[in-house]
């Protein structure tokens, strides 16, 4: 197993090397007629924090378990660190896993749990103890080594599971919905900590989650999956701002969809006519599929801004507030625009009094045409 | 009820007090356990007290002298015949429970881990021998192990032995074989239950951390199923010490156990106090042995870490 790098990697999207750590090629997993995973191909880079995001039953856990060796592809191949994994059992793979249920051994204390995988290596001269201490320190559990698993809180159990996997210094750490059992506050804290830990140890992390915020907050790149297929692989920003289709857009948060007619199309861009937003020129996504003469444009609710009093913007649409929902720091407005078949939802921070806009008020919204993205249906 | 109580103040007082009494947790608790408690008292505690009392008395032909004496215990503990019988009983029951657990574990493991959808069918099949009488099952071992039995004919047919072996039946080995078979299901079930409770993710976690199938079994599955192993061992060990039907039928004079002596004291020998003293001694020793078994298995479990 490789020695752990001593320096933390700088936090930036370009921080990882371009060397592939995990190569998944045309992997299919069928159970009878049902395909849990359908021809998935994916490359995960060395040192990357990669997330598999999707609703339950999308095949993300199946894929993770196949990387770990608990399941085998019906067809296709998986390689980790350049080494094909076919025929290699889970216990000989350079991967370690943090289980959703944490799978802490109940008959062992924290120290024994963390040392579990090291015992077999028969390390010399206190090396085992040193590595256990180091792993416990990494997850801020120093001093709890003698506790029994049954005496730990959910967050602490999660840390033990993490330390137990990290102490093995795997090439790849697999995390199966590790935060789903924690309450919201602890979850958010652990997101930050996990990300920091990944930066510190420099190991490739592959996270499975159905929580889009978790994926957006922690990942270098995300693969969004639906029904056993990978819909899009990109950085969190790209996934959020330029989803390839309505399904991805919807899964990652609110999105207003606007029907449009294609006026002009070339390799890189589209010019479309919409009823509410008029004629718009947008980038053409790589996977864009033309749907007759039509296309769908999407704009996130927070990319629409309320224009107060006499303020004007270069691009604006006018409408009428039909609903208002208060969410503390933001207010959700539903605005009817003449010509649009569905009203737009708009989120506005409350610092200018959006929470006081009466229902029925005529309103103008500013937008950036860049924020209008074309996507397949 | 409230309306009626309001009409008659004195009644209300008593009712209130009675309600308070009925609602107190200890009272409710005792009320709940009282049927089982009485059952246990009458059917378990009283007979034991009767036996213990007898063990301190003396038999005079047809009457019992009720002056306190320890003579019965002196006989029970010092007479070579009883000491030997007791040792043999302990040896047989320990051997039987050891073999039963060793044979039952793989069966329970198979059903639990590889039984798939047919788990209940497998368990059902295991209970089939219990549909016949215990006596019949013991007798059938006589048929298998006997002079003209299945085993002897088979071995002779194969030319392994020239004449029927008499070493198979009427000795303590025959008792051990018969008891091991008779108690198998009682060992399989508790082990199966504790194996069912082992979280399969833990086995996966062990595998993920580098353990092969054997290692993960020894380090995770086996220690976590130890409660089942302990109860299986105890369930088999405790009753077999006191078994007297099997030794009587297949044990011969070499396979006589302490329970046969106790039975004789209460029966033909008509010395109830001595029989009682033998019973109490056996009971105490079995208790000690059961405790020791639990401690030994726990220690082994700790060693496996």
Interface residues (C-beta under 8 A of the other chain):
Chain A: X68 X70 X89 X90 X91 X92 X95 X96 X97 X99 X101 X103 X105 X106 X107 X108 X112 X116 X117 X120 X121 X164 X165 X168
Chain B: X199 X201 X202 X204 X205 X206 X207 X208 X209 X210 X211 X212 X215 X216 X219 X220 X223 X224 X301 X305
